[in-house]
């Protein structure tokens, strides 16, 4: 790719950036929490059709996915779950094919009064766009689409097949990405523009979701000692799992990517429900938990360790020793992923990064997970993850920095042109 072609593409990103932000705002304004992603998928489908891509829009069939590597159990109503893929087919097939993927699902907002601006207002101020999903990762998804637009605006067209994929369930199971692979979508590389603060994800954790189901013995609180408090018993188990977290972090010190990361294994009791009456000793308590695992760790073996930890803690408890708690697997059963066998796409991205940022791309060991794992682990498709800078993902006042979004869009456009090749439109 010549310097002239590079500059034309970079200028085209700048020319289209105001339109990109307007589209991003419209996308962020859709409250696409779990089970409500349909309007976002409708919008993506419309955007792809407007641009002339072949659009495949289908309902996800869990029966087709449940035996595939990385599948996580679904507990909510999944009858409206869809995946949308837009395919560009080149007139000249000279480059290497590419998957561009973003997820449109977002996590709940939490109490609205703790946001400075409404979470789905997509407010822009002080060089930032605020809103649930503005950073994670709707701005990246639209950025990838406008990176393709910039190539076209520069008078060019890619010379390789491109699949633009909009998926759901990235935040809880990953079955949206898995559905694209079951559907047969493949490419020479995958690129996911998650917000990475301008760094390449070299290695990332996997995640296990599980639920502790604890039972107690209810009595009137005036004779609390005669009963067993299920909520307090659940805390006993949580404390035991915190010790497992410590042990796993010690194990992580031997990992070549995570040995220099402080506390890469994070355990989180994220949802707690229990009891029926403030003056009754609670008879039940459910705690939904998340814990990370490192690349190369067996999910099955880690599940066994979780079960053993809970079982040992129950044996040390007056009531649970004879009334053991249950453990249910409630979402992610996801392996960690290390970027390997990726020299060719990384070399292409390095050229794009140099042109935009003026230096070599920095690596990052990521203590969360992305959908890249499915492509790398299931089908040996090298899967790069790189994107803009932002903050407060899953928190209040989530935002993406607009200057960094402009830069990451430019890097994405140049990478597409370098990897897929371009010719005059």
C-alpha positions as CSV (number, residue, x, y, z in Angstrom):
1,X,0.0,0.0,0.0
2,X,1.5,3.3,-1.1
3,X,1.8,6.4,1.1
4,X,-0.7,8.1,-1.2
5,X,-3.3,5.4,-0.6
6,X,-2.7,5.6,3.1
7,X,-3.3,9.3,3.2
8,X,-6.4,9.1,1.1
9,X,-7.9,6.5,3.5
10,X,-6.9,8.6,6.6
11,X,-8.4,11.7,5.1
12,X,-11.6,9.8,4.3
13,X,-11.9,8.7,8.0
14,X,-11.7,12.4,9.0
15,X,-14.3,13.4,6.4
16,X,-16.7,10.8,7.6
17,X,-16.1,11.2,11.3
18,X,-19.1,13.4,12.1
19,X,-21.4,11.0,10.4
20,X,-19.7,8.1,12.3
21,X,-20.4,9.9,15.6
22,X,-24.0,10.5,14.7
23,X,-24.5,6.8,13.9
24,X,-22.7,5.8,17.0
25,X,-25.0,8.0,19.1
26,X,-28.0,6.4,17.5
27,X,-26.6,2.9,18.2
28,X,-25.8,3.7,21.8
29,X,-29.3,5.2,22.4
30,X,-30.8,1.7,21.9
31,X,-31.0,0.0,25.4
32,X,-29.8,-3.4,24.2
33,X,-29.5,-5.3,27.5
34,X,-29.7,-9.1,27.5
35,X,-32.8,-10.3,25.6
36,X,-33.5,-6.8,24.1
37,X,-30.9,-6.7,21.4
38,X,-33.3,-6.9,18.5
39,X,-33.5,-3.2,17.7
40,X,-29.7,-3.0,17.5
41,X,-29.6,-5.9,15.2
42,X,-32.3,-4.3,13.0
43,X,-30.2,-1.1,12.8
44,X,-27.0,-3.0,11.9
45,X,-28.9,-5.0,9.2
46,X,-30.2,-1.7,7.7
47,X,-26.8,-0.1,7.7
48,X,-25.3,-3.1,6.0
49,X,-28.1,-3.3,3.3
50,X,-27.7,0.5,2.6
51,X,-24.1,-0.3,1.8
52,X,-24.8,-3.1,-0.5
53,X,-23.6,-6.0,1.6
54,X,-25.2,-9.5,1.5
55,X,-27.1,-9.7,4.8
56,X,-27.6,-12.9,6.7
57,X,-30.0,-12.4,9.7
58,X,-31.0,-15.5,11.6
59,X,-32.4,-16.7,14.9
60,X,-29.9,-18.6,17.0
61,X,-30.7,-22.3,17.6
62,X,-29.1,-23.4,20.8
63,X,-29.5,-27.1,19.9
64,X,-27.0,-26.5,17.2
65,X,-24.5,-25.0,19.6
66,X,-24.7,-26.9,22.8
67,X,-22.1,-29.4,22.0
68,X,-19.5,-27.0,20.6
69,X,-16.4,-26.0,22.4
70,X,-16.9,-22.9,24.6
71,X,-20.7,-23.1,24.8
72,X,-22.2,-21.6,28.0
73,X,-25.6,-22.4,29.3
74,X,-28.5,-20.0,28.6
75,X,-31.0,-19.3,31.4
76,X,-33.1,-16.5,30.0
77,X,-35.7,-16.3,27.2
78,X,-33.7,-16.8,24.0
79,X,-36.5,-17.0,21.5
80,X,-35.7,-13.6,19.9
81,X,-31.9,-14.0,19.9
82,X,-30.4,-13.2,16.5
83,X,-27.0,-12.8,14.7
84,X,-26.5,-10.5,11.8
85,X,-23.7,-10.8,9.3
86,X,-23.0,-8.6,6.3
87,X,-20.7,-10.1,3.6
88,X,-18.6,-8.1,1.1
89,X,-17.5,-10.2,-1.9
90,X,-14.7,-8.7,-4.0
91,X,-14.7,-8.4,-7.8
92,X,-11.0,-9.3,-7.7
93,X,-9.9,-11.9,-5.1
94,X,-6.3,-11.0,-4.4
95,X,-6.0,-10.3,-0.7
96,X,-6.7,-12.3,2.5
97,X,-10.2,-12.6,4.0
98,X,-11.3,-11.0,7.2
99,X,-13.9,-11.2,9.9
100,X,-14.8,-7.9,11.6
101,X,-16.9,-8.4,14.7
102,X,-18.6,-6.4,17.3
103,X,-21.2,-7.2,20.0
104,X,-24.3,-5.1,20.6
105,X,-25.3,-6.5,24.0
106,X,-24.7,-4.3,27.0
107,X,-24.8,-4.9,30.7
108,X,-27.5,-3.4,33.0
109,X,-27.1,0.3,33.9
110,X,-27.6,0.1,37.7
111,X,-29.4,2.9,39.5
112,X,-30.1,5.7,37.0
113,X,-29.7,8.4,39.7
114,X,-26.0,7.5,39.9
115,X,-25.4,8.5,36.3
116,X,-24.4,12.1,35.5
117,X,-26.2,11.8,32.1
118,X,-28.9,9.3,31.2
119,X,-27.2,6.0,30.2
120,X,-28.8,5.8,26.8
121,X,-28.6,9.5,25.9
122,X,-25.2,9.1,24.2
123,X,-24.2,12.5,25.4
124,X,-21.1,14.1,24.0
125,X,-19.1,16.5,26.2
126,X,-15.4,17.4,26.8
127,X,-14.3,15.1,23.9
128,X,-16.1,12.0,25.2
129,X,-19.2,10.2,24.4
130,X,-21.0,8.9,27.5
131,X,-23.5,6.0,27.7
132,X,-23.9,2.4,28.4
133,X,-22.1,0.6,25.6
134,X,-20.5,3.7,24.3
135,X,-17.1,2.2,25.1
136,X,-18.0,-1.5,25.4
137,X,-18.3,-1.8,22.5
138,X,-20.8,0.0,20.2
139,X,-18.3,2.7,19.2
140,X,-15.9,0.1,18.0
141,X,-18.5,-1.7,16.0
142,X,-19.6,1.4,14.2
143,X,-16.0,2.4,13.9
144,X,-15.3,-0.8,11.9
145,X,-18.2,-0.1,9.6
146,X,-17.0,3.4,8.9
147,X,-13.5,2.1,8.4
148,X,-14.9,0.2,5.5
149,X,-16.8,3.3,4.4
150,X,-13.5,5.3,4.4
151,X,-11.9,2.8,2.0
152,X,-14.8,3.3,-0.4
153,X,-14.8,7.1,0.0
154,X,-11.1,7.0,-0.9
155,X,-12.1,5.6,-4.3
156,X,-11.0,2.0,-3.4
157,X,-12.5,-1.4,-2.8
158,X,-11.0,-4.4,-0.9
159,X,-9.8,-7.4,-2.9
160,X,-10.8,-10.1,-0.4
161,X,-14.0,-11.4,1.2
162,X,-15.1,-9.6,4.4
163,X,-17.7,-10.6,6.9
164,X,-19.0,-7.9,9.2
165,X,-20.6,-9.6,12.2
166,X,-22.9,-8.2,14.9
167,X,-23.4,-10.6,17.7
168,X,-25.0,-10.8,21.1
169,X,-24.3,-12.6,24.4
170,X,-20.7,-11.5,24.5
171,X,-21.2,-10.3,28.1
172,X,-22.6,-13.6,29.4
173,X,-22.0,-16.7,27.3
174,X,-20.4,-15.9,23.9
175,X,-22.9,-18.0,22.0
176,X,-23.5,-15.2,19.5
177,X,-19.9,-15.4,18.2
178,X,-20.2,-19.2,18.4
179,X,-23.3,-19.1,16.2
180,X,-21.3,-17.5,13.4
181,X,-18.8,-20.3,13.3
182,X,-21.6,-22.9,13.5
183,X,-23.2,-21.1,10.5
184,X,-20.0,-21.6,8.6
185,X,-18.3,-18.1,8.6
186,X,-14.5,-18.4,8.3
187,X,-11.7,-16.1,7.3
188,X,-7.9,-15.9,7.2
189,X,-8.1,-13.6,10.3
190,X,-10.5,-11.9,12.7
191,X,-10.4,-8.4,14.0
192,X,-12.5,-7.3,17.0
193,X,-12.4,-3.6,17.9
194,X,-13.0,-3.8,21.6
195,X,-11.8,-0.8,23.7
196,X,-8.2,-1.8,24.5
197,X,-6.7,1.7,25.2
198,X,-4.8,1.5,21.9
199,X,-3.0,-1.8,22.8
200,X,-3.1,-5.3,21.2
201,X,-4.6,-8.0,23.4
202,X,-1.8,-10.6,23.6
203,X,-3.4,-12.8,26.2
204,X,-6.7,-12.8,27.9
205,X,-8.4,-14.7,30.7
206,X,-11.3,-17.0,30.4
207,X,-14.3,-16.9,32.7
208,X,-16.6,-19.3,34.6
209,X,-20.0,-18.2,35.9
210,X,-21.6,-20.3,38.6
211,X,-24.4,-20.0,41.2
212,X,-24.3,-21.1,44.8
213,X,-27.7,-22.4,45.9
214,X,-27.7,-22.4,49.7
215,X,-30.5,-23.6,51.9
216,X,-31.1,-22.8,55.6
217,X,-33.6,-23.7,58.3
218,X,-36.2,-21.0,58.9
219,X,-37.4,-19.9,62.3
220,X,-38.8,-16.7,63.9
221,X,-35.9,-14.4,64.5
222,X,-36.6,-14.4,68.3
223,X,-35.2,-17.9,68.4
224,X,-32.6,-17.4,65.6
225,X,-30.2,-19.8,67.3
226,X,-32.5,-22.7,66.6
227,X,-32.4,-22.1,62.9
228,X,-29.8,-21.7,60.2
229,X,-29.4,-18.5,58.2
230,X,-28.9,-19.3,54.5
231,X,-27.5,-15.8,53.8
232,X,-24.8,-16.1,56.4
233,X,-24.0,-19.6,55.3
234,X,-23.6,-18.2,51.7
235,X,-21.1,-15.7,53.1
236,X,-19.1,-18.6,54.6
237,X,-18.9,-20.2,51.1
238,X,-17.9,-16.8,49.5
239,X,-15.0,-16.5,52.0
240,X,-13.8,-20.0,51.1
241,X,-13.9,-19.1,47.4
242,X,-11.8,-16.0,48.1
243,X,-9.1,-18.3,49.4
244,X,-9.4,-20.2,46.1
245,X,-8.9,-16.9,44.3
246,X,-5.7,-16.3,46.2
247,X,-4.4,-19.8,45.3
248,X,-5.2,-19.3,41.6
249,X,-3.4,-15.9,41.6
250,X,-0.3,-17.7,43.1
251,X,-0.5,-20.2,40.2
252,X,-0.8,-17.3,37.7
253,X,2.7,-16.1,38.7
254,X,4.1,-18.8,36.5
255,X,2.2,-17.6,33.4
256,X,4.5,-15.9,30.8
257,X,2.0,-13.1,30.0
258,X,0.3,-12.7,33.4
259,X,3.2,-13.1,35.8
260,X,3.7,-9.3,35.8
261,X,0.0,-8.5,36.1
262,X,-1.1,-7.8,39.6
263,X,-4.0,-10.0,40.7
264,X,-5.2,-11.3,37.2
265,X,-7.6,-13.8,38.7
266,X,-10.6,-11.9,40.0
267,X,-13.5,-13.6,41.8
268,X,-16.7,-11.7,42.1
269,X,-20.0,-12.6,43.9
270,X,-22.1,-10.4,41.6
271,X,-25.7,-11.1,42.4
272,X,-27.2,-12.2,45.8
273,X,-30.9,-13.1,46.4
274,X,-32.2,-14.6,49.5
275,X,-34.8,-14.8,52.3
276,X,-38.5,-13.9,52.3
277,X,-39.0,-11.9,55.5
278,X,-36.9,-9.6,57.6
279,X,-38.1,-11.2,60.8
280,X,-37.6,-14.8,59.6
281,X,-34.2,-16.6,59.5
282,X,-33.8,-17.0,55.7
283,X,-34.3,-20.5,54.3
284,X,-32.6,-19.8,51.0
285,X,-29.9,-17.8,49.4
286,X,-28.6,-17.8,45.8
287,X,-25.3,-16.1,44.9
288,X,-24.2,-15.7,41.2
289,X,-20.4,-15.6,40.9
290,X,-17.7,-15.0,38.3
291,X,-14.1,-16.2,38.4
292,X,-11.3,-15.9,35.8
293,X,-9.1,-18.6,34.5
294,X,-5.9,-18.3,32.5
295,X,-5.1,-19.5,29.0
296,X,-4.2,-23.2,29.0
297,X,-6.2,-23.9,32.2
298,X,-8.8,-26.6,31.7
299,X,-12.4,-25.4,32.3
300,X,-13.4,-28.9,33.5
301,X,-10.5,-29.1,36.0
302,X,-11.3,-25.6,37.3
303,X,-14.9,-26.6,37.7
304,X,-13.7,-29.5,39.8
305,X,-11.7,-27.2,42.0
306,X,-14.6,-24.9,42.6
307,X,-16.8,-27.9,43.5
308,X,-14.1,-29.2,45.9
309,X,-13.7,-25.7,47.5
310,X,-17.4,-25.4,48.1
311,X,-17.7,-28.9,49.4
312,X,-14.8,-28.5,51.8
313,X,-16.3,-25.3,53.2
314,X,-19.7,-26.9,53.6
315,X,-18.2,-29.7,55.7
316,X,-16.9,-27.1,58.1
317,X,-20.3,-25.5,58.6
318,X,-22.8,-26.6,61.3
319,X,-25.8,-26.8,59.0
320,X,-24.3,-27.2,55.5
321,X,-22.3,-30.2,56.5
322,X,-25.6,-32.2,56.5
323,X,-27.4,-30.0,53.9
324,X,-24.7,-29.4,51.2
325,X,-25.2,-26.5,48.8
326,X,-25.6,-26.9,45.1
327,X,-23.5,-25.3,42.4
328,X,-25.0,-24.5,39.0
329,X,-23.1,-23.4,35.9
330,X,-25.0,-20.3,34.9
331,X,-23.2,-18.7,31.9
332,X,-19.6,-18.4,30.8
333,X,-17.6,-21.6,30.6
334,X,-14.9,-19.9,28.6
335,X,-11.2,-20.7,28.1
336,X,-8.6,-18.1,28.1
337,X,-6.9,-17.2,24.8
338,X,-3.4,-16.4,23.8
339,X,-2.7,-14.8,20.4
340,X,-0.6,-17.3,18.4
341,X,0.2,-18.2,14.8
342,X,-0.6,-14.6,14.0
343,X,2.6,-13.2,12.4
344,X,1.0,-12.3,9.1
345,X,-2.0,-10.3,10.4
346,X,0.1,-8.7,13.1
347,X,2.6,-7.6,10.5
348,X,-0.2,-6.0,8.5
349,X,-1.6,-4.3,11.6
350,X,1.9,-3.1,12.6
351,X,2.1,-1.1,9.4
352,X,-1.3,0.4,10.0
353,X,-0.4,1.3,13.6
354,X,2.9,2.9,12.6
355,X,1.1,5.1,10.1
356,X,-1.5,6.3,12.6
357,X,0.3,6.3,16.0
358,X,3.9,6.7,14.9
359,X,5.3,3.8,16.8
360,X,5.1,0.1,17.5
361,X,1.9,-1.4,19.0
362,X,2.1,-2.3,22.6
363,X,0.8,-5.6,24.0
364,X,-1.6,-6.1,26.8
365,X,-2.5,-9.0,29.0
366,X,-6.2,-8.6,29.6
367,X,-8.0,-9.6,32.8
368,X,-11.3,-9.7,31.0
369,X,-12.3,-11.8,28.0
370,X,-13.4,-11.2,24.4
371,X,-15.0,-13.3,21.6
372,X,-11.5,-13.7,20.0
373,X,-11.2,-17.0,21.8
374,X,-13.7,-18.8,19.6
375,X,-11.9,-18.1,16.4
376,X,-8.4,-18.9,17.8
377,X,-9.3,-21.9,19.9
378,X,-12.0,-23.5,17.8
379,X,-10.7,-22.9,14.3
380,X,-7.1,-21.6,14.6
381,X,-8.1,-18.3,13.0
382,X,-5.7,-15.6,14.4
383,X,-7.9,-13.1,16.1
384,X,-6.7,-9.6,16.9
385,X,-8.3,-7.3,19.4
386,X,-7.5,-3.6,19.3
387,X,-9.5,-0.5,19.9
388,X,-10.1,2.9,21.4
389,X,-9.6,4.3,24.9
390,X,-12.5,4.8,27.4
391,X,-13.4,4.1,31.0
392,X,-16.2,2.9,33.4
393,X,-17.1,-0.1,31.4
394,X,-19.9,-1.9,33.4
395,X,-19.9,1.1,35.7
396,X,-21.5,4.5,36.0
397,X,-20.8,7.2,33.4
398,X,-19.2,4.8,30.9
399,X,-17.4,6.8,28.1
400,X,-15.2,6.5,25.0
401,X,-12.6,9.2,24.2
402,X,-13.5,10.5,20.7
403,X,-9.9,11.4,19.6
404,X,-8.9,7.8,20.4
405,X,-11.9,6.5,18.5
406,X,-10.9,8.5,15.4
407,X,-7.4,7.1,15.7
408,X,-8.5,3.5,16.1
409,X,-10.9,3.9,13.2
410,X,-8.0,5.0,11.1
411,X,-5.9,2.1,12.2
412,X,-8.7,-0.3,11.5
413,X,-9.2,1.1,8.0
414,X,-5.5,0.9,7.1
415,X,-5.3,-2.7,8.5
416,X,-8.3,-3.7,6.3
417,X,-6.6,-2.2,3.3
418,X,-3.2,-3.8,4.1
419,X,-4.6,-7.3,4.9
420,X,-7.4,-7.6,2.4
421,X,-5.7,-5.5,-0.3
422,X,-7.4,-2.7,-2.3
423,X,-7.9,-1.7,-5.9
424,X,-9.5,1.3,-7.6
425,X,-13.3,1.2,-7.2
